[in-house]
Amino acid sequence: MKRARNKQAKGDRKQDILNCAEELIQESGLESLSIAQVAKKVGLAVGTIYLYFPKKEDIIAHLTIKSREILLQKFIESGDSSSDALKKVRMMLWAYFNFYKEHPFYHQLVSFYETNAGLEEPEELLMASRKITNYVIEVIQSGKAQGSIHPDIDESEFSFLLWASAVGVIQLIDVKSGIIQQQLNKNTDAFFSSYINMIIRSLKK
């Protein structure tokens, strides 16, 4: 019984650390996060934080896992209303765009490892990424079986290309929305819609 209570206490303390780190990141940004700041906010010694997270990147990794799990759930929910694979892809991309607009903090975490070279993703984080990849693969496979998606599409390669392009387009929107409006006379929603249409055309049989 005592061992179970100790385990529960450790789990609660770990979650408290993550909650405080999330608040700090939302207040000051990812780059300014430090173990010392987290320790001060949660009211623990720095050495205690290190028992749970040897470096700040480990904290970020755990928060990123949460973010990727939320995104995957958004993808699944977006496609529940249709059995058509092309519609699923379209709705999945809109879900990603809405995720970026509604949850900028979580989106920043999702793309953190994509935009920081040299960061090694721990296995648990890789597993969260693979779940998203596998979902995309399943949708493409279902579209090939339905006959709506070209049979020559390599679903594994496409899942990587889709992720890379979606992250890139969102980053472009994030820093160049004014230029998009001026040069293309489109708001960000219309611009992202054009991107989605391009993806759908590339998939059609």
C-alpha positions in Angstrom: 0.0 0.0 0.0 2.8 2.4 0.9 4.6 1.6 -2.3 1.5 2.3 -4.3 1.1 5.7 -2.5 4.7 6.6 -3.2 4.2 5.7 -6.9 1.1 7.9 -7.0 2.9 10.7 -5.3 5.8 10.5 -7.8 3.3 10.5 -10.7 1.5 13.6 -9.3 4.8 15.4 -8.8 5.9 14.6 -12.4 2.6 16.0 -13.7 2.9 19.1 -11.5 6.3 19.7 -13.1 4.9 19.3 -16.6 2.0 21.6 -15.8 4.3 24.3 -14.5 6.6 24.0 -17.4 3.6 24.3 -19.8 2.5 27.5 -18.0 6.1 28.9 -18.2 6.4 28.2 -22.0 3.0 29.8 -22.7 4.1 32.9 -20.7 7.7 33.3 -22.0 8.2 30.9 -24.9 10.1 27.6 -25.5 13.5 29.1 -25.8 13.5 30.8 -22.4 12.5 27.6 -20.5 15.0 26.4 -17.9 15.1 23.8 -15.1 15.7 26.6 -12.6 12.5 28.4 -13.7 10.5 25.2 -13.5 11.8 24.4 -10.0 11.0 27.8 -8.7 7.5 27.8 -10.1 6.6 24.3 -8.9 8.3 24.9 -5.5 10.9 22.1 -5.7 14.6 21.9 -5.5 16.5 22.0 -8.8 18.0 18.6 -8.0 14.5 17.1 -7.5 13.5 18.3 -11.0 16.6 16.5 -12.4 15.4 13.2 -10.8 12.4 13.3 -13.1 13.8 15.2 -16.1 17.6 15.1 -16.6 17.4 18.1 -19.0 14.8 20.6 -20.2 14.5 18.9 -23.5 13.0 15.9 -21.7 10.3 18.2 -20.4 9.6 19.5 -23.8 9.5 16.0 -25.2 6.8 15.0 -22.7 4.8 18.0 -23.6 5.3 17.3 -27.3 3.9 13.8 -26.8 0.8 15.3 -25.4 0.5 17.8 -28.3 0.9 15.0 -30.9 -1.7 12.9 -29.2 -4.1 15.8 -29.2 -3.4 16.4 -32.9 -4.0 12.7 -33.8 -7.3 12.8 -32.0 -8.3 15.9 -34.0 -7.4 14.0 -37.2 -9.5 10.9 -36.2 -12.5 13.0 -35.1 -12.3 15.0 -38.4 -12.6 11.9 -40.5 -15.3 10.1 -38.5 -18.1 11.7 -40.5 -17.0 10.3 -43.9 -15.8 7.0 -45.4 -14.4 8.7 -48.5 -10.6 8.8 -48.2 -10.1 12.0 -50.2 -12.6 13.8 -47.9 -10.7 12.4 -44.9 -7.4 13.9 -46.2 -9.1 17.2 -46.8 -10.7 17.3 -43.4 -7.5 16.1 -41.8 -5.6 19.0 -43.3 -8.3 21.5 -42.1 -8.1 19.9 -38.7 -4.4 20.6 -38.7 -4.9 24.2 -39.7 -7.6 24.7 -37.0 -5.3 23.1 -34.5 -2.6 25.7 -35.4 -5.1 28.6 -35.0 -6.9 27.3 -31.9 -3.9 25.8 -30.0 -0.8 27.8 -31.0 1.1 26.5 -28.0 0.5 22.9 -28.8 1.2 23.5 -32.5 4.6 25.1 -31.6 5.4 21.9 -29.7 4.3 19.6 -32.5 6.6 21.4 -34.9 9.5 22.0 -32.4 11.4 18.9 -33.4 10.8 19.5 -37.1 12.5 22.9 -37.0 15.4 22.2 -34.6 18.2 20.2 -36.2 20.2 17.9 -34.0 17.5 17.2 -31.5 17.1 13.5 -30.9 13.5 12.3 -30.4 13.1 9.8 -27.5 11.3 6.6 -28.3 8.1 7.5 -26.7 8.0 10.7 -28.8 8.8 8.7 -31.9 5.9 6.4 -31.1 3.5 9.3 -30.9 4.7 10.5 -34.3 4.4 7.0 -35.8 0.7 6.9 -34.7 0.0 10.0 -36.8 2.0 8.5 -39.8 0.1 5.2 -39.5 -3.2 7.0 -39.5 -2.3 8.9 -42.7 -1.1 5.6 -44.3 -4.4 3.8 -43.4 -6.4 6.6 -45.0 -4.4 6.5 -48.2 -4.6 2.7 -48.3 -8.4 2.9 -47.9 -8.5 5.4 -50.8 -6.5 3.1 -53.0 -8.9 0.2 -52.2 -11.9 2.5 -52.9 -10.3 3.5 -56.3 -10.3 7.2 -55.5 -6.6 7.5 -54.9 -4.0 6.7 -57.5 -2.6 3.1 -57.0 1.0 4.3 -57.7 1.0 6.5 -54.6 3.5 5.3 -52.0 1.5 5.8 -48.8 4.5 5.8 -46.5 6.4 8.4 -48.6 3.2 10.4 -49.0 2.7 10.6 -45.3 6.1 12.1 -44.8 5.6 14.5 -47.7 2.2 15.6 -46.4 3.6 16.3 -43.0 6.6 18.2 -44.3 4.5 20.3 -46.7 1.8 21.0 -44.1 4.3 22.2 -41.5 6.0 24.3 -44.1 2.8 26.0 -45.3 1.8 26.8 -41.8 5.2 28.3 -41.1 4.9 30.4 -44.3 1.4 31.6 -43.2 2.8 32.4 -39.7 5.5 34.7 -41.0 4.2 35.9 -44.4 0.5 36.3 -44.0 0.7 40.0 -44.9 2.7 39.2 -48.1 0.2 36.5 -49.0 -2.6 39.0 -48.6 -0.9 41.7 -50.7 0.5 39.6 -53.5 -2.1 36.9 -53.9 -5.1 38.9 -52.5 -6.0 35.9 -50.3 -6.5 35.6 -46.6 -4.8 32.7 -44.8 -7.9 30.4 -45.0 -8.1 30.8 -48.7 -4.4 30.3 -49.1 -4.5 27.1 -47.1 -7.5 25.9 -49.0 -5.5 26.3 -52.2 -2.8 24.1 -50.7 -5.3 21.5 -49.7 -6.8 21.4 -53.3 -3.2 20.9 -54.6 -2.7 17.9 -52.3 -6.1 16.4 -53.3 -5.3 16.8 -57.0 -2.0 15.0 -56.5 -3.8 12.0 -54.9 -6.7 11.6 -57.4 -6.7 8.6 -59.6 
